[in-house]
């Protein structure tokens, strides 16, 4: 045990120095030693999860469950970890085996409902979420999940709106989620002014809780493009490109721009084995940095591109163990495209573009699970969109044929032609299942979970029209922000 305590001491040093590689290696050593860590196994699981080491996180959590007697309560914690790590089928199977009062009836039904929704079992999801709302009427997130499960029936809508008095003294996050649920209910009945008021109320709450730092966002974007021109100019002369480099596909674009639809289309292909918002590039860069100067320093000190490829592929197989190509549609892919282009020069990149007004309205009406700070006000959405527009122009000029731009309106208006085009860009042959992506059974975790279960249609084009007069603030701020920031580089 003394040697293990020494490892734990060194683990603390690795964490304080923000070394992902060192902390990951030490956790692996601790797991191999199998010491009696008791409750500390939960800490090991949390560290492995943060490092992207999915198998180690699960192993550590299983050790904790064994120590704790494998009671239903600790099995519920393991199920939650499965879900957080993208193993939704395992989370669902484990949770289904537990008593329906674990850890309490409200949390059980909420968890079962959200898992069923992610896995495409809508009727089951509705049943569980109704039970969750009944048992915990002050849970804004339960009401929001119910509202997002499809069009509410009259009884559900009445119950939702009647719950308003429960939220007068509710915590801010619950109050905000409930307001968004009310916005969805009003929108379905065509009460657009009431819908806008409810969405705005929820957004205003979140803006005070998670304020957006525009200067930091713009600075991060500027840093993400600085210095790449020289490196990109010489990338075709490299002699270290492996022949199987294009095992994955990167999808960029603003949230609500159609990225989940494209992910679903690609995952309907027999040669694609999965995809989601993976966030792996952030982990790859944790130890050596993500800027062009960081990469130059890394290679000058003897680092190889293959080393970075290996890290990414290791993390990728942890998240998506199924064979086949993978789709990485992480948020802020635009901030890592220089590094992606250098590490994976053969990997296809897709960039979704959507009408700014429709995309802005879809953003302000969505309660993002990950809490995108820029999404809580029309002005902040406008400023962030302008930054992403500038990044788009920068990378479009530099990535050449590696990048394919996809217009959302064209995609849904002429799906066969556009799907054929994006499929060919990814080096694949079009398959019939891709034209009916809603029929593909797979887990979807994003806010577009219900949309991708429906046939491709043009119904979302012009979705902002009923709110035109409410969106003038966005339009004015967006135009001014674009004038002030036309392009990076």
C-alpha positions as CSV (number, residue, x, y, z in Angstrom):
1,X,0.0,0.0,0.0
2,X,3.0,2.3,0.6
3,X,3.9,2.1,-3.1
4,X,0.3,3.0,-4.0
5,X,0.3,6.0,-1.6
6,X,3.5,7.1,-3.4
7,X,1.7,6.8,-6.7
8,X,-1.2,8.9,-5.3
9,X,1.3,11.5,-4.2
10,X,2.8,11.7,-7.7
11,X,-0.7,11.8,-9.1
12,X,-1.3,15.0,-7.1
13,X,1.8,16.5,-8.6
14,X,0.6,15.6,-12.1
15,X,-2.8,17.1,-11.6
16,X,-1.3,20.3,-10.2
17,X,0.9,20.6,-13.3
18,X,-2.1,19.8,-15.6
19,X,-0.3,16.9,-17.2
20,X,-2.9,14.7,-18.8
21,X,-0.4,12.1,-19.9
22,X,1.2,11.7,-16.5
23,X,-2.0,11.6,-14.5
24,X,-3.5,9.1,-17.0
25,X,-0.4,6.8,-16.7
26,X,-0.5,6.9,-12.9
27,X,-4.2,6.0,-12.7
28,X,-3.4,3.1,-15.0
29,X,-0.7,1.9,-12.6
30,X,-3.0,2.3,-9.6
31,X,-5.7,0.2,-11.4
32,X,-3.2,-2.5,-12.1
33,X,-2.2,-2.6,-8.5
34,X,-5.8,-3.0,-7.3
35,X,-5.2,-1.5,-3.9
36,X,-8.0,-1.2,-1.3
37,X,-8.8,2.5,-2.0
38,X,-12.4,2.4,-0.8
39,X,-14.2,5.7,-1.6
40,X,-11.1,7.1,-3.3
41,X,-11.9,4.9,-6.3
42,X,-14.5,7.5,-7.2
43,X,-11.8,10.1,-7.4
44,X,-9.8,7.8,-9.7
45,X,-12.9,7.5,-11.9
46,X,-13.3,11.3,-12.1
47,X,-9.7,11.8,-13.0
48,X,-9.8,9.1,-15.7
49,X,-13.0,10.6,-17.1
50,X,-11.5,14.1,-17.3
51,X,-8.5,12.6,-19.1
52,X,-10.7,10.8,-21.7
53,X,-9.7,7.4,-20.5
54,X,-13.1,5.8,-20.6
55,X,-12.2,2.2,-19.8
56,X,-10.1,3.3,-16.8
57,X,-12.9,5.5,-15.5
58,X,-15.4,2.6,-15.7
59,X,-12.9,0.2,-14.1
60,X,-12.3,2.6,-11.2
61,X,-16.0,3.1,-10.7
62,X,-16.7,-0.6,-10.8
63,X,-14.0,-1.0,-8.0
64,X,-15.9,1.6,-6.0
65,X,-19.1,-0.2,-6.5
66,X,-17.6,-3.5,-5.4
67,X,-16.2,-1.8,-2.3
68,X,-19.6,-0.2,-1.5
69,X,-21.4,-3.5,-1.8
70,X,-22.9,-3.0,-5.2
71,X,-26.1,-1.5,-3.7
72,X,-28.7,-0.1,-6.1
73,X,-27.5,3.5,-5.1
74,X,-23.9,2.9,-6.2
75,X,-25.1,1.0,-9.3
76,X,-27.1,4.1,-10.2
77,X,-23.9,6.1,-10.0
78,X,-22.2,3.7,-12.4
79,X,-25.1,4.0,-14.7
80,X,-24.8,7.8,-14.7
81,X,-21.1,7.5,-15.5
82,X,-21.9,5.2,-18.4
83,X,-24.2,7.8,-19.8
84,X,-21.7,10.6,-19.3
85,X,-19.1,8.6,-21.2
86,X,-21.4,7.9,-24.1
87,X,-22.1,4.3,-23.2
88,X,-25.9,4.9,-23.3
89,X,-26.9,1.3,-24.0
90,X,-25.0,0.1,-21.0
91,X,-26.4,2.9,-18.9
92,X,-29.9,2.0,-20.0
93,X,-29.5,-1.7,-19.3
94,X,-28.1,-1.2,-15.9
95,X,-30.6,1.4,-14.8
96,X,-33.5,-0.7,-16.1
97,X,-32.3,-3.5,-13.7
98,X,-32.5,-1.3,-10.6
99,X,-35.6,-0.7,-8.4
100,X,-37.6,2.3,-9.7
101,X,-37.1,4.1,-6.4
102,X,-33.3,4.3,-7.0
103,X,-32.0,6.8,-5.7
104,X,-35.5,8.2,-5.6
105,X,-38.5,7.9,-7.9
106,X,-38.1,11.3,-9.5
107,X,-34.4,10.9,-10.4
108,X,-35.0,7.4,-11.6
109,X,-37.8,8.3,-14.0
110,X,-35.9,11.4,-15.2
111,X,-32.8,9.4,-15.9
112,X,-34.8,6.6,-17.6
113,X,-36.7,9.2,-19.6
114,X,-33.7,11.0,-20.9
115,X,-31.9,7.7,-21.8
116,X,-35.0,6.5,-23.7
117,X,-35.2,9.8,-25.5
118,X,-31.5,9.6,-26.5
119,X,-32.0,6.0,-27.7
120,X,-35.0,6.9,-29.8
121,X,-37.8,5.3,-27.7
122,X,-40.0,8.3,-27.6
123,X,-43.2,6.8,-26.1
124,X,-41.2,5.2,-23.3
125,X,-39.4,8.5,-22.7
126,X,-42.7,10.4,-22.4
127,X,-44.0,7.9,-19.9
128,X,-41.0,8.2,-17.6
129,X,-40.7,12.0,-17.9
130,X,-44.4,12.4,-17.0
131,X,-43.8,10.4,-13.9
132,X,-40.7,12.5,-13.1
133,X,-42.6,15.7,-13.4
134,X,-45.4,14.3,-11.2
135,X,-43.0,13.3,-8.5
136,X,-40.8,16.4,-8.7
137,X,-43.0,19.3,-9.9
138,X,-40.3,21.7,-9.0
139,X,-37.7,20.2,-11.4
140,X,-37.4,22.5,-14.3
141,X,-35.1,20.1,-16.1
142,X,-37.8,17.4,-15.9
143,X,-40.4,19.7,-17.4
144,X,-37.9,20.8,-20.1
145,X,-37.1,17.2,-21.0
146,X,-40.8,16.4,-21.3
147,X,-41.3,19.5,-23.5
148,X,-38.4,18.5,-25.8
149,X,-39.7,14.9,-26.2
150,X,-42.0,15.9,-29.0
151,X,-45.2,17.9,-29.4
152,X,-47.0,18.1,-26.1
153,X,-50.5,17.0,-25.8
154,X,-53.1,19.3,-24.2
155,X,-52.9,17.6,-20.8
156,X,-49.1,17.8,-20.7
157,X,-49.2,21.4,-21.8
158,X,-51.8,22.3,-19.1
159,X,-49.8,20.5,-16.4
160,X,-46.6,22.3,-17.5
161,X,-48.1,25.8,-17.4
162,X,-50.0,25.1,-14.2
163,X,-46.7,24.3,-12.5
164,X,-45.6,28.0,-12.6
165,X,-46.1,28.7,-8.9
166,X,-43.6,26.0,-8.0
167,X,-40.8,28.0,-9.5
168,X,-41.2,31.4,-7.8
169,X,-38.5,30.5,-5.3
170,X,-36.7,27.8,-7.3
171,X,-33.0,27.6,-7.9
172,X,-31.9,29.7,-10.9
173,X,-31.0,26.7,-13.1
174,X,-34.4,25.0,-12.5
175,X,-36.3,28.3,-13.0
176,X,-34.5,28.9,-16.3
177,X,-35.1,25.3,-17.6
178,X,-38.8,25.7,-16.7
179,X,-39.0,28.9,-18.6
180,X,-37.6,27.3,-21.7
181,X,-40.2,24.5,-21.3
182,X,-42.9,27.1,-21.2
183,X,-41.5,28.7,-24.3
184,X,-41.7,25.4,-26.2
185,X,-45.3,25.0,-25.0
186,X,-46.4,28.4,-26.2
187,X,-44.6,28.1,-29.5
188,X,-46.5,24.9,-30.3
189,X,-49.8,26.7,-30.0
190,X,-48.6,29.7,-32.1
191,X,-48.4,32.1,-29.1
192,X,-45.1,33.5,-30.4
193,X,-45.0,36.6,-28.2
194,X,-45.5,34.5,-25.1
195,X,-42.9,32.0,-26.4
196,X,-40.4,34.7,-27.0
197,X,-41.0,36.2,-23.5
198,X,-40.6,32.8,-21.9
199,X,-37.4,31.9,-23.7
200,X,-36.0,35.4,-23.0
201,X,-36.8,35.0,-19.3
202,X,-34.9,31.7,-19.1
203,X,-32.0,33.1,-21.1
204,X,-31.7,36.2,-18.9
205,X,-31.4,34.0,-15.8
206,X,-28.6,32.0,-17.4
207,X,-26.9,35.1,-18.6
208,X,-26.5,36.2,-15.0
209,X,-25.3,32.8,-14.0
210,X,-22.9,32.1,-16.9
211,X,-22.0,35.5,-18.5
212,X,-20.3,35.5,-21.8
213,X,-16.8,37.0,-22.2
214,X,-16.7,38.4,-25.7
215,X,-13.1,39.6,-25.5
216,X,-11.9,36.2,-24.3
217,X,-13.8,34.5,-27.1
218,X,-12.4,36.8,-29.8
219,X,-8.9,36.4,-28.4
220,X,-9.1,32.6,-28.4
221,X,-10.3,32.7,-32.0
222,X,-7.4,35.0,-33.0
223,X,-4.9,32.7,-31.2
224,X,-6.4,29.7,-32.9
225,X,-5.4,31.0,-36.4
226,X,-2.1,32.8,-35.6
227,X,1.0,31.3,-37.2
228,X,-0.6,28.5,-39.2
229,X,0.0,29.9,-42.7
230,X,3.7,28.9,-42.8
231,X,3.1,25.4,-41.4
232,X,0.1,24.7,-43.7
233,X,2.1,25.8,-46.7
234,X,4.6,23.0,-46.2
235,X,2.3,20.3,-45.0
236,X,2.2,18.5,-48.5
237,X,5.9,17.9,-48.3
238,X,5.8,15.8,-45.2
239,X,6.9,12.2,-45.4
240,X,5.2,11.0,-42.2
241,X,1.7,10.6,-43.4
242,X,0.3,7.1,-42.7
243,X,-1.9,5.5,-45.4
244,X,-4.8,4.9,-43.0
245,X,-5.0,8.4,-41.7
246,X,-8.6,9.2,-42.8
247,X,-10.3,7.0,-40.3
248,X,-12.5,9.8,-39.2
249,X,-14.4,12.8,-40.4
250,X,-14.5,16.2,-38.7
251,X,-17.7,18.3,-38.8
252,X,-17.6,22.0,-38.0
253,X,-20.4,24.6,-37.8
254,X,-22.4,26.5,-35.2
255,X,-24.8,24.6,-32.9
256,X,-28.2,24.4,-34.6
257,X,-26.7,24.7,-38.1
258,X,-27.4,21.1,-39.1
259,X,-24.3,19.4,-37.8
260,X,-26.3,16.7,-36.0
261,X,-28.2,16.0,-39.2
262,X,-25.0,15.5,-41.1
263,X,-23.6,13.3,-38.3
264,X,-26.8,11.2,-38.6
265,X,-26.5,11.0,-42.4
266,X,-22.9,9.8,-42.2
267,X,-23.7,7.3,-39.4
268,X,-26.3,5.8,-41.6
269,X,-23.5,4.6,-43.8
270,X,-22.3,1.0,-43.3
271,X,-18.7,2.0,-43.0
272,X,-19.2,4.6,-40.3
273,X,-19.1,3.2,-36.8
274,X,-20.3,6.2,-34.7
275,X,-19.8,9.8,-33.9
276,X,-20.7,12.6,-31.5
277,X,-19.4,15.7,-29.9
278,X,-16.2,14.0,-28.8
279,X,-14.0,16.9,-27.6
280,X,-10.8,14.9,-28.1
281,X,-8.7,17.6,-29.7
282,X,-8.8,19.6,-26.5
283,X,-7.4,16.5,-24.7
284,X,-4.7,15.9,-27.4
285,X,-3.5,19.5,-26.9
286,X,-3.6,19.5,-23.1
287,X,0.1,18.6,-22.6
288,X,1.8,20.4,-25.5
289,X,-0.6,23.2,-26.4
290,X,-2.8,23.9,-29.5
291,X,-1.1,26.9,-31.2
292,X,1.1,26.8,-34.3
293,X,4.1,27.9,-32.1
294,X,3.3,25.0,-29.7
295,X,3.3,22.5,-32.6
296,X,6.6,23.9,-34.0
297,X,8.2,23.7,-30.6
298,X,6.9,20.1,-30.2
299,X,8.4,18.9,-33.5
300,X,11.6,20.9,-32.9
301,X,12.1,18.9,-29.6
302,X,11.7,15.6,-31.5
303,X,7.9,15.1,-31.3
304,X,6.3,13.4,-34.2
305,X,2.9,13.9,-35.9
306,X,2.4,10.2,-35.5
307,X,2.6,10.7,-31.7
308,X,-0.3,13.1,-31.8
309,X,-2.2,10.9,-34.2
310,X,-1.7,8.0,-31.8
311,X,-3.1,10.0,-28.8
312,X,-6.2,11.0,-30.8
313,X,-6.8,7.4,-32.0
314,X,-6.4,6.0,-28.5
315,X,-8.9,8.4,-27.1
316,X,-11.2,7.8,-30.1
317,X,-11.3,4.1,-29.6
318,X,-12.1,4.7,-25.9
319,X,-15.2,6.7,-26.8
320,X,-16.3,4.8,-29.9
321,X,-15.2,1.2,-29.7
322,X,-17.2,0.1,-32.7
323,X,-15.2,-0.6,-35.9
324,X,-15.5,1.8,-38.8
325,X,-14.9,5.4,-39.4
326,X,-15.9,8.0,-36.8
327,X,-17.5,11.4,-37.0
328,X,-16.2,14.0,-34.7
329,X,-18.5,17.0,-34.5
330,X,-17.1,18.6,-31.3
331,X,-18.1,22.1,-30.4
332,X,-15.5,24.7,-31.5
333,X,-13.8,22.5,-34.1
334,X,-13.1,25.8,-35.8
335,X,-10.6,26.6,-33.0
336,X,-8.5,23.4,-33.8
337,X,-8.5,23.3,-37.6
338,X,-4.9,24.3,-38.0
339,X,-3.8,21.4,-35.8
340,X,-6.3,19.0,-37.4
341,X,-5.0,19.9,-40.9
342,X,-1.4,19.3,-39.8
343,X,-2.0,16.1,-37.9
344,X,-4.6,14.7,-40.3
345,X,-3.9,16.1,-43.7
346,X,-6.1,13.6,-45.5
347,X,-9.1,13.7,-43.1
348,X,-12.2,15.2,-44.7
349,X,-13.6,18.3,-43.0
350,X,-17.3,19.4,-43.4
351,X,-18.5,22.9,-42.4
352,X,-22.2,23.5,-42.0
353,X,-23.6,27.0,-42.8
354,X,-27.2,28.1,-42.0
355,X,-29.2,31.3,-42.4
356,X,-27.9,33.5,-39.5
357,X,-31.4,34.6,-38.4
358,X,-32.7,31.1,-38.3
359,X,-29.6,29.8,-36.5
360,X,-29.7,32.7,-34.0
361,X,-33.4,32.0,-33.2
362,X,-32.7,28.3,-32.8
363,X,-29.9,29.1,-30.5
364,X,-31.7,31.5,-28.2
365,X,-34.6,29.0,-27.9
366,X,-32.4,26.1,-26.9
367,X,-31.3,25.4,-23.4
368,X,-27.9,23.9,-24.2
369,X,-26.9,21.1,-21.8
370,X,-23.3,22.3,-21.8
371,X,-24.3,25.9,-21.2
372,X,-22.8,27.7,-24.1
373,X,-22.2,31.1,-22.5
374,X,-22.8,33.1,-25.7
375,X,-26.2,31.6,-26.3
376,X,-28.1,33.5,-23.5
377,X,-28.7,36.8,-25.3
378,X,-29.3,37.9,-28.9
379,X,-26.4,40.4,-28.7
380,X,-23.9,37.8,-27.5
381,X,-25.1,35.3,-30.1
382,X,-24.5,38.0,-32.8
383,X,-21.0,38.7,-31.5
384,X,-20.1,35.0,-31.4
385,X,-21.5,34.4,-34.9
386,X,-19.4,37.2,-36.3
387,X,-16.3,35.5,-34.8
388,X,-17.2,32.2,-36.3
389,X,-17.9,33.8,-39.6
390,X,-14.4,35.3,-39.6
391,X,-12.9,31.9,-38.7
392,X,-14.9,30.3,-41.6
393,X,-13.5,32.8,-44.1
394,X,-10.0,32.2,-42.8
395,X,-10.1,28.4,-43.0
396,X,-12.0,28.3,-46.3
397,X,-9.2,30.2,-47.9
398,X,-6.5,27.9,-46.5
399,X,-7.8,24.3,-46.3
400,X,-8.6,24.0,-50.0
401,X,-10.1,20.7,-51.1
402,X,-9.9,19.2,-47.6
403,X,-12.9,21.4,-46.6
404,X,-16.4,21.0,-48.0
405,X,-18.9,23.7,-47.2
406,X,-22.5,22.5,-46.8
407,X,-25.4,24.9,-46.9
408,X,-28.2,23.7,-44.6
409,X,-31.0,25.0,-46.8
410,X,-29.6,23.3,-49.8
411,X,-29.1,20.1,-47.9
412,X,-32.7,19.8,-46.8
413,X,-34.1,21.1,-50.1
414,X,-32.0,18.8,-52.3
415,X,-31.0,16.0,-50.0
416,X,-30.0,13.4,-52.6
417,X,-27.7,15.7,-54.4
418,X,-26.1,17.2,-51.3
419,X,-25.8,13.9,-49.4
420,X,-24.1,12.4,-52.4
421,X,-21.7,15.3,-52.5
422,X,-20.8,15.2,-48.8
423,X,-20.5,11.4,-48.9
424,X,-18.1,11.5,-51.9
425,X,-16.1,14.2,-50.1
426,X,-15.6,11.7,-47.3
427,X,-14.4,9.0,-49.7
428,X,-17.5,6.9,-49.4
429,X,-20.1,5.7,-51.9
430,X,-23.7,6.8,-51.3
431,X,-25.9,4.2,-49.7
432,X,-29.8,4.3,-49.7
433,X,-30.0,4.4,-45.9
434,X,-28.3,7.8,-45.9
435,X,-31.3,9.3,-47.7
436,X,-33.5,8.1,-44.8
437,X,-31.3,8.9,-41.8
438,X,-34.3,9.1,-39.5
439,X,-34.7,5.4,-39.8
440,X,-31.1,4.7,-38.5
441,X,-31.3,3.5,-34.9
442,X,-28.5,5.0,-32.8
443,X,-28.0,7.1,-29.7
444,X,-28.2,10.9,-30.2
445,X,-27.3,13.1,-27.2
446,X,-27.5,16.7,-28.7
447,X,-30.4,19.1,-28.5
448,X,-31.4,17.9,-32.0
449,X,-32.3,14.5,-30.7
450,X,-36.0,14.8,-31.9
451,X,-35.3,16.5,-35.2
452,X,-33.0,13.7,-36.5
453,X,-35.7,11.2,-35.7
454,X,-37.9,12.9,-38.4
455,X,-37.6,12.7,-42.2
456,X,-35.4,15.4,-43.8
457,X,-37.7,18.3,-44.5
458,X,-37.6,22.1,-45.2
459,X,-39.8,23.0,-42.2
460,X,-36.9,24.6,-40.3
461,X,-36.1,27.0,-43.1
462,X,-37.5,30.4,-42.1
463,X,-38.2,29.2,-38.5
464,X,-37.3,32.7,-37.3
465,X,-40.1,34.4,-39.4
466,X,-42.7,34.6,-36.6
467,X,-40.2,36.3,-34.4
468,X,-38.8,38.9,-36.9
469,X,-39.6,42.0,-34.8
470,X,-38.0,40.4,-31.7
471,X,-34.8,39.6,-33.6
472,X,-33.9,43.2,-34.7
473,X,-31.4,43.4,-31.8
474,X,-29.6,40.4,-33.2
475,X,-29.6,41.7,-36.8
476,X,-28.2,45.1,-35.8
477,X,-25.6,43.7,-33.5
478,X,-24.6,41.1,-36.0
479,X,-24.1,43.6,-38.8
480,X,-22.0,45.9,-36.6
481,X,-19.9,42.9,-35.3
482,X,-19.2,41.7,-38.8
483,X,-18.0,45.2,-39.8
484,X,-15.7,45.4,-36.8
485,X,-14.3,41.9,-37.4
486,X,-14.3,40.9,-41.1
487,X,-11.6,38.3,-41.0
488,X,-8.6,37.0,-39.1
489,X,-5.2,36.7,-40.5
